């Protein structure tokens, strides 16, 4: 595939350069990749021999190159092989190594005219003899069509490229996907709602500034076009986001504050552990939020998982089977509490003689979301009782979970569209590749490799994210809920507004 500009390659990847001496391979690699990502046979000749022109050291240099490529592949690091790249057997060996470790692959072919190669070579201290150079250029032309039949994911001309996490890259460009999802969103747009999750409260200025910052963030979220704001229901920070000593606001109190400083966004927990509160009391809390927010409450529920939190607060942490039974009772009881009358409820874990809440919610039914990826139990409960489910995972996972959800809906006799599919992901967005790279470098922990951090936060440009979310919409997602890893002021929301606008 040639002639594609601004190609986004999935990281980590193995990139093999193919071209004659002086074709511009090293300059191109230096422009598009970090120095540590490029493995050059010339430089390795200087390491094991008497200089880059020491051809007698070539065998040792290539042995060292193969060893370095193998080590980097095992560590899943993007690697650019800067050699002539004209030996099919060597290319096949590098491809086998890449495949063994799950790396994407690309060949970049430099079909540079011989005259241009001669001009560049003449500027070198020890230029390549013309006869050898002409032979190299001829071999590049001869092998060009053969490269298309090799096992590379993509074969490119030396165009503008950058790398991005696989979750972003595979939907970002026609060079690595059958369809450019961002272009498809422009040509045949679909709707997609967006929610903002706020999982971290350790912002500059500490507790004294949380109120001011949160007010500004909420206003900016509405301005950017977010449809909902969600907070975790935890009482101490969970290990995935920080230490137990870091700031963590109580969820429903925080939602009440947000109700007072916003006008439009829906407000919910993602998700409330069913063991954290008396369920009837939880119903009263949610109903109060709905009244004070003007009918914007959402009630996210889950079985709970954080045993250390239960122990710290002195709460029982029953076995998972009992927690599922409690969740199923809650899914039946809460709509009764919010509805008319005062019916009695007798479940497996809960008994309530009078299910009532006055004032009743503004909404006829506060939408209930069930969080969790479990296909056998969690999604069955969502399909049977809930208004929405929340899935964590990218396109392949989402497609599988949606199929399981729909099967449960069919079994329960419910319309598949009655259960909204939401998806939660951490998402780092920049306006262009340079900004994304700078954000990754600034935010990544000191000992975390940039590519691994970028993958963990699904880092990409606005255009990349439009493609990614279009693919998720096609997989069945109706609301994409994002956690922005650099949230602490309004700047990330302003950048993300460009993604949201593409789906309006």
Beta strands, then each sheet from edge to edge (+ up, - down):
strand 1: 7-11
strand 2: 13-19
strand 3: 38-40
strand 4: 79-82
strand 5: 104-110
strand 6: 154-157
strand 7: 161-165
strand 8: 193-198
strand 9: 228-231
strand 10: 266-269
strand 11: 272-273
strand 12: 297-302
strand 13: 343-346
strand 14: 351-355
strand 15: 367-371
strand 16: 388-392
strand 17: 420-426
strand 18: 429-430
strand 19: 460-461
strand 20: 479-483
sheet 1: 1+ 7+
sheet 2: 3+ 4+ 2+ 5+ 6+
sheet 3: 11+ 12+ 10+ 9+ 8+ 20+ 17+ 16+ 15+
sheet 4: 13+ 14-
sheet 5: 18+ 19+
end
